[in-house]
Each structure stands twice: as C-alpha cells, then as structure tokens.
Amino acid sequence: MTDTSYDITGVRVLECSAEGPTLRAGRDATDLIGAARGESASLVALPVERLHDDFFRLRTGVAGEFVQKFVTYRVRLAIIGDIASYLSESEALRDFVYECNERNEVWFVRDHAELEAKLRDQG
C-alpha cells in the first residue's frame, strides 16, 4: 500500500501507509513533512505501527524531536492507532498525549472516525 492524500472537511490529509520504514528520528519527520507539502497536505495521518518503540519512551527524546519538526514547519500530525499498552506503562506519556490532544498541532486518535470528528469540530 502506498501513501494517499484526500480531503476531510476541507483539510488536505496525507495518509501514510501502515507498511513502510519504521520512523524514529527528526529526519524521518522532515521527510514526511516534505511529502505532505508535495501533496499540498496540511495534516499527516500516521499509523502508530510506523513509529519506533523509542517514540513512546519519552526519555529517549524521539517524540519531542519528531513532534517539534511538525510544529516548527506548521504541518499537523495525527497518530492513528491503539497506544493503550504504552500509556499503561508511563504517566509521563499519558500527560504528553493529553497535552497534545488539547492543542491543534498533534493528535493521538484511535481511528479515522475520531480524526474526522476532531476535524469537523474545528470547522
């Protein structure tokens, strides 16, 4: 499966395939941002399966670096999938996810329906 782009409530989305290289560094984020810009997308929908486990271990700094790239380049990021096992292991991660979801730049959502609802609520 390849990456696809489409509109949800007027927002251009680049949806990354669940198959593909594992992402774990800032340069991976920069590559996704470039791909999004190439598709005129303002939001990247990224399946949780694509993220390296280090992303969910906040002490590694991977999540901070990755997310900061999206914030800096003003491309929104939605991480889609079940992260319950990671959340059960880390209060800091629970706080991080909560804070992200309270803002507009980065969201953690269970599925596409939740992403669509968040985008509709903004409109």
Secondary structure, DSSP 8 states (H G I E B T S, - for coil): ---EEEEETTEEEEE--SSS--B-SHHHHHHHHHHHHHTT-SEEEEEGGGB-GGGG-GGGSHHHHHHHHHHHTT-EEEEES--HHHHHH-HHHHHHHHHHHHSSSEEEESSHHHHHHHHHHH-
